[in-house]
């Protein structure tokens, strides 16, 4: 039987001589985005600010590692180990010589010791394609500023872009802290921050451990524990049935998520600890003991029903229901669920007033869309929604200040919309669909096609000696190819060979459906054009950006 070991290890030992981390080539490359890197830093800073002597756990890593041998093949944990190395390197390069700088350098690179038989080498080796890049710009001291100034043309892989972008984001945040605060941060990380290191000498066993750790089992969830507290006080089959019916209606996973949203609605602040710790203090304490039935009747059941309506686009009213469900469909396309607590609050408290709800959701979608387009990361996004919840509880309603976008926020939203929109896959379809609705002249219009794709009019790679290269010299192609004026929506997949047809042929064979029409106003506008030139695109760009600015009140 293979030997399995699991230990809680402080980071100064994780990044010490007991481990030589190596990312095997079969692993996916480093892929954390700026949002995840910034979130890691925010969580660590909050742990420092709590100053409660409690250890801080960063999760686990799974290794193939034999007893007494430092060589450690990383099966799970690459993203976190790499980001921590970048964070240490940024603080090291900001520090004065000696002291903290020397200590951090030893955590990043093994300095070597002839007496102990230790050779000088990095603590972490990435995959071969990115190993030298990471060694030069991150692990070797003094190169972080050079790294963050690298242009895209100098980066050979997506992993290198992620390393550059995350180093830039972390450094931007860390330079705003004074040196003493940075030192407190890395001292806390070194001594009081832990990883659970799970190791086995066998690769197959390590993969089994990783699978088990990541499997979605049916172990007791926080919701089950809360149920035992609430229903246990009532000792009532009627209320047990109400609880079970709510869980069945939403499904186990969504029902568990509901408690995260309820915590946010009641606490009106970003979570600082786990749900098992915070929910009893921030929510259940108001109802237990003595008011358990009220929690079920006034909180759990109505909020579960509100969540069902939002999730299934199932709001019902005498008038205006489809408009409300259209807002739900739009919000569901945003890449986070942080807007859900305010939406749940609105449906719970104003579900009988579709006009009020329409005004609320219009404002909520505008705020959510602006933060989506600007790629606002988790912490400031959640803080914004927490402020909104506080203002709603205070009675500010549709006039809540949190809905307002200041001049900088509106300006940055417009700047992103006016840029190379196609190169931001997460937002391009959302923006074009909303633009299409605005062009349709009815904010209640939403598209429900099973396939919707974003396509270029001017091709990304036009054939040499084609009409495209005559009308669009290289400089013009660089300006216009990926901007909103050159993009259309199609509701089906298209023959890739037709992408490079000249404009007139492409209109007939690529942009029209089998019945000779275009499903999207955005695409119909292109069909009305007799030519496609930089001048046409410049005029079109101004008009489309103006439409978005008016539709979102930017």
N, C-alpha and C positions, 0 to 999 in steps of 0.2 A: 504494500500500500504506500502510495506517495506521501511524503511528509508535507503537511500544510501548516504554514505559520501566519499569524495575523498579529500585528503589533501597532499600538498607537505611538507614532514616532514624531518628535518635534522637528521642525524644519531644519534646525541647525545640524541635526543628525541625518535627515533625509538628504540634505546637500552636504554630505560629509564623506569620509573615506569608506564608510560601510557600503556605499552604493555607487556603481558606475552605470548610469542609466543609458540605455541604447534603444532607439526606436527602430524596430525591424522594418525592412523595406516593404513587407506585405501590408503594413499599417497604412491607413489613409494619411495624407499630409496634414501638417498643422493648419487648422481652419477656423480657430476662434476669431470672431469679429470684434470690432471696437466695443460694441455694446457689452459683450461678455467680459472683455478685459476690464472695462471701466466698472462693471458691476462687481467683479472680484475685488478691485481696489476699494470701492465704496464700502463693501462688506467688511473689509479689513480695517478701514478707518473707523467705522462705527464700533467695531470691537475694541479698538484702542480707546475711543472716547468713552465707552462704558466704564473702563477702568475698574472692573469688578473682580479681577484675579481669576476669573473663570477661564479655562482653556477654550480655545477656539478651534473647531474642527473643520477642515476643508474638504472632507469626503475621503475617498479611498483610492488606492492605486493597486493594480494587480500585476505582479511580476513573475517571470520565470527566473528563479534565483536559487542557487544551492547554498546550503549552510556554510558560513565562513568564507564565501566567495563574493567579491564586490560586484562582479558582472551581473547586471540586472536588465533583462529584456522586458520592455514595457508593453504589456498587453492592454491595459486600460489606465488612463491618467496622463497621456501625452499632452493633451491640451493644457491642463492645469500646470504640469511641470514646466512646460515651455513658457507659459505666461508668467509664472513666478520667476523664472530665470530672467526674463525681460525686465520685470519689475525691479528685481535686485540690481540688474545692470544699470537701469536708469538712475536709481538712488546712488549707486556707487559712483557713476560719472558726475553726479551733482555734488558729491561730498568733497570735503577738503582732503588733501593727502594724509595718509596715516589713519589710525583709528578705525572708524566705521568703514571707510573705503577699503582698507586692507582686509577687514573681516569679511566684507561682502565679496571681495575678489576671491577669497579662499572658498566661499560657498559656491561660486560660479565655476572656478577652475581649480582643480587639485594642483597645489604648488609643487608636489613631489617631495620625497624624503628618502635619501639614499639609505639611511639606517633602517627605515621601515620597509624599504623596497617599493616605494610608491613613485611612479613616474608622473611627471607633470602632464595633465590632460584635462579637458573639460569634464565637468560632472555629468553633463547631458549631451549625448550625440544624437542629432536628428537623422532623418533618412539621408542617404548619400547625396541626393540632388541639392539638398539645402544645408548640408552639414558645414561646408566651407563658408558659406554666406553667414550662417549663424555664428560660427566661430569668429569670423573677422569683425562683424559689425555689432555683435551683442556680447560675446564672451570675452573677447579681448578688450581691455579697458580703453576708454577714451574715444570710442567710435559711435556713440549713440547719436550725437548731433549730426554726424556724417550720414548715418543711417536714415534719420527722419527727413533729410534733405534729398534723398535719392528720388529721381523721377521714375515713372512707370517703365520707361524704356530700359532702365538698368536692372529691372527685376525679371527674372527668368521664369518664376513659378508663382502660382496663387499663394503658396505658403510664404514666399518671400514678401509678397505684397501685404499679407496679414501680419507678418513680423514687423514690417515698416510701419503700417497703420497703427498697430497696437502700441508700439514703442512711442510713436508720436502722441497718441492719445494719453498714455500713462505719463509721459513727460510733461505734457500740457497741464495735467492735473497736479502733478507733484511739484512743479515749480511754483505753484500758487501757495504751497505750504512752506513755512519757514524751515530752516535746517533742523532745529530741535524737534519739530513735529515729524519730519521725515525719519529722524533717528529713533524717535519713540515708536514709529510704525515698524521699522525693520527689527528693532529689538523685540517688540511683541511678536512679530512673525517668527523670529528665530527661536525664542524660548517658550512661547505660550500658544503657538499655532501648530496643530498636529494634522498629520495624514494617517489614516489607517492603512498600513502597508500589508497587503496579503501576498504571500510568496509561496511558490511551489517549484520544485526542480524540474517539473514535467510540463511541456507546452500544452498537451491535450488537457491535462488537469487544470491548467491556468485558464484555458478557454471555457471549460465547464464552469469554473468558479465565476468567471465574468458573465456567462449566460445566466447563471442562477441569481447573481447580484442584480442583474438588469431585468429579470423576468417580472412580468406583472402578475404577481400571485394574488390570492384572496385572503391574505393575512388580515388581522384586525387593522382597520384604518382609524384615523382620528375620529371620523364620523361614528364609528361603532362605539368608541369609548364615550363620546358625548351622549350617544343614545342611552348607554347604560346609566349615566348620571341622571338624565332627564326622565326617562321612562321608569327608571328604578325608583325615583321619588314618587311618581304617580301610581305605580303598580296598577296600570290600567290597560286592559286589552284594547279599548277604544283608541287610546293615544298611541299605543304600539302599532296599531293598524294604520293610523294616520301617518306615522313616521315611515313605515314600510311602503305605504302607497306612494309617498313622495319619492322615495329611493327608486322604486320600480318605474315611476313615470320618467325620471331623469336618466336612469341607468347608474350603475355603481360609480363609474368614473366621474361623470358630471355631478352626481350628488356629492361626492367628496370635494370637488372644486367649489361647490356652492358655499361650503364653510369657509373657504379662503375669502370669497367675496363678502360673506356676511361679516367676517372679522374686519375687513376694510371699511364696510359701511358703518359699523359701530365705532371702531377705533379712529377712523378718519386720519390714518397715518400709515406710512410704509411699515411692513413687518420688520421687526428687529430680531425676533427669535422664531422658533418653530411654532407651528399651529397648535400643537399639544400644550405648549407653555402659554401662549397668548390668548387663545380662544376662551378658556375658562375665566381668565382675568378680565378680558375686555368685553366679553359678551355674556357668558353664562352667569357670571357673578351678579348681574342685574336681575336674574330670574330664579336663581337657586340660593337658598331654599325658598319654597313657598309659592313660586309663580311658574312652575314648570309647564303647566297647561297653557299659560299665556304665551310662553316661548313657542310651543308647537303651533298654536292657533294664530298668533299674530306675527310670528317671524318665519318659522320653518315652512309651513304650508303655503302662505301667500308668496313668499320669495321663491319657493320651488316652482310655483305656477308661473310667476313672472319670468323665471329663467327658461321655462318650457316655451313660453310665447316668443321670447327673444331668439332662442336657439332654433326653433322650428318655424319662425316667421309666421306665428299663429295668433297674432293679436286680432281680437274680434270686437267690432263696435258697429253701431247703426250706420255711421258715416265715417269716412277717413281711415278705415282699417288698412287698406292696401297701401296708402301713403306711409303709415307707421311701419308696416312690414317691409316696405322698400328701404327705409332707413336701416332696419335691422339687417337686411341683405347687404347693404353697403358696408356697414360697420363690421360685419362678419368677414369681409375680405381684407381687413387690416391685419397685420402680422402679429398682433398681440391682443390679449383680452383685458388689458388694464382699464378699458372704457366700460367694462361690464358692471362694476359696482354702481356707478352713477346711473347707468341705464336701468339696472334692477331697482334702484331706489325710486326712479321716476315712474316705472310701471307699477310698482307696489303702491305708491302714494297718489298717483295721478292717472291710473289706468282707466278711469271712467271719464276722462276728459281728453279726447283725441286731439282737439285743437291745441291744448297746452302741451301735450306730448309731442305733437308735430314740431312745435316751436323749440322745445327742449332738444329733441333729437337732431334737428337741423343745426343747432349750435354745437351739440356734442360731436356730430360728424365733422364739422368744420375744424374744431379743435383737434380731434383725433387725426384727421387728414393732414393738417399742417404739421403736427409732430411726426407723423408717418413720413411725409415728404422730406422733412428736415432731418430724419433719422435720429430723433431725440431718443436717448437710451433710457433704460429702465428707471433709474432713480429719479431724475427730474420729471419723467413722465408720470410716475406714480405720485410724486409730490403734488403735481398739478391737479390730478384727479382727487387727491386727498383734500386739497384746498377747496375744490369744487364741492365735495361732500360736506365740508364744514359750512360753506356758504349756503348750501341747500338746507341743511339742518337749521340754520339761523333764519331761514325764510327769504333768502335773496332770490330764489327761483330762477326765472329766465334772465334776470339781471345780474347774475353772479359774476363777479370780477374775473374769476378763473376762466370764463369763456373768452375773455378779451385777448386779442393778440396785439402785442405792442408793435411799434414801428420796425424794430429789428426782426421780430418774428415774421411779420408780414413780408418784409424785404427779403429775408433768407428763403422763405417759402417760394416767392416769385423767382428768386435767383436759381433755385433748384429746378423749378418748372421750366425755366428758360434755357437750361443747360442740356447736356447730352442725356436726355431722359431714358433712352433705350438701354443705356449701359447700367441702369439701376433696376435690375429685374424685379425686385420686390415691390417697387412702386409703379412701374410703367403701366401695367394693365389697369390698376386701380385709377390712376390719373386719367387715362384715355377713356375708360368707361364713364367716369364722372363728367368728363368733358363732353362725351357723346350725349349724355343725358341733358346737359345744359344746352347743347346745340339743338336738341329735339324740342326745346321750348316747353318742356313739362318735367318738373322735378319729380313727378311720380313715375316716370319711365324707368324701368330696370330691365336688363337683358338676362334671360335665363337659358341661353344656349349651352349645350353640353361642352362644346369646344369653342373657345374664343382665343384667337392668336393676335399678336402684335406684329405687323409686317412693315417693311420699308417700301417706299415708292422708288426713290433713288436707291439702287441696290448697294449692299455693303461692299461687294466686290464686282463692280461692273466689268464686262468683258472688254479687253483691249480693243481699241479702234471702234467701240460702239458709240452710238449717239450720246450716251450718258457721259462719256469721257470728254466729248466735245463741249457739251453744255455745262459740264461741271469739271473744270480743271482740278488738280489734286488739292489745292488750297481750299476751294469751295466744297469739295467732298468732305474734307476734314471738318469744316464748319457745320455742314448741314445734315450729314448722313443720319446722325442719331438724335436729332432734335425733333421736337413734337410736330413741327410742320411737315416733316417727311414721314410720319408714321400714320398707319391706318389700322383698323380692326377688321378681322375676318372671322366668320363664325364656322369655319371648317378648315381642315388641313388642305394645303395646296401643293401642287406639283413643284418641287424645288427647281426643276429645270426652267420653269416659267419666270423665276424671280428676276432674271436678267433681260427679259424682253424689253424692247424700247417702249417708251411711254404709251403710245396709242395702242399697241398690241397688248401691253400688260393690262391696260384698263379693261379691255374686252375679255381677255382670257384668265386674268388673275384676280381681279377685284370684283367681278360680277358673279352672282350665284347662277345656278342652272336655269332659274326662271328670269334671268336678265336684270335683276335688281340688286342693290346693295342693302344689307340689313342695317347698316349703321350710318347715321347722318354724317359722321366724320369721314367715312369712306365715300359717301355720295358727293361730298364737296370736291373730292379729287376727280371723280368722274366728270364733273362739270368743267374741269380745266382743259384748255386746248393745248397747253404746253406746260412743261415742268422745268423751271429754270431757277437760278439763285434769286432773281427778282421776285418770282412768284412765291418762293418759299419765305423770303423776308417779309412780304406783305401778309402771308398766311400765318407766320409765326406771331406777328404782332396781334393779329385778330384773335388767334386761339388763346394766347396768354391773356388778352383783355377779357375774353369770355370766362376763363378760369378765375381771373381776379374779381370779376363782378359776381360770379356764382358763389365764390367763397368769401366775398367781401374782403378782399386783400388790398 
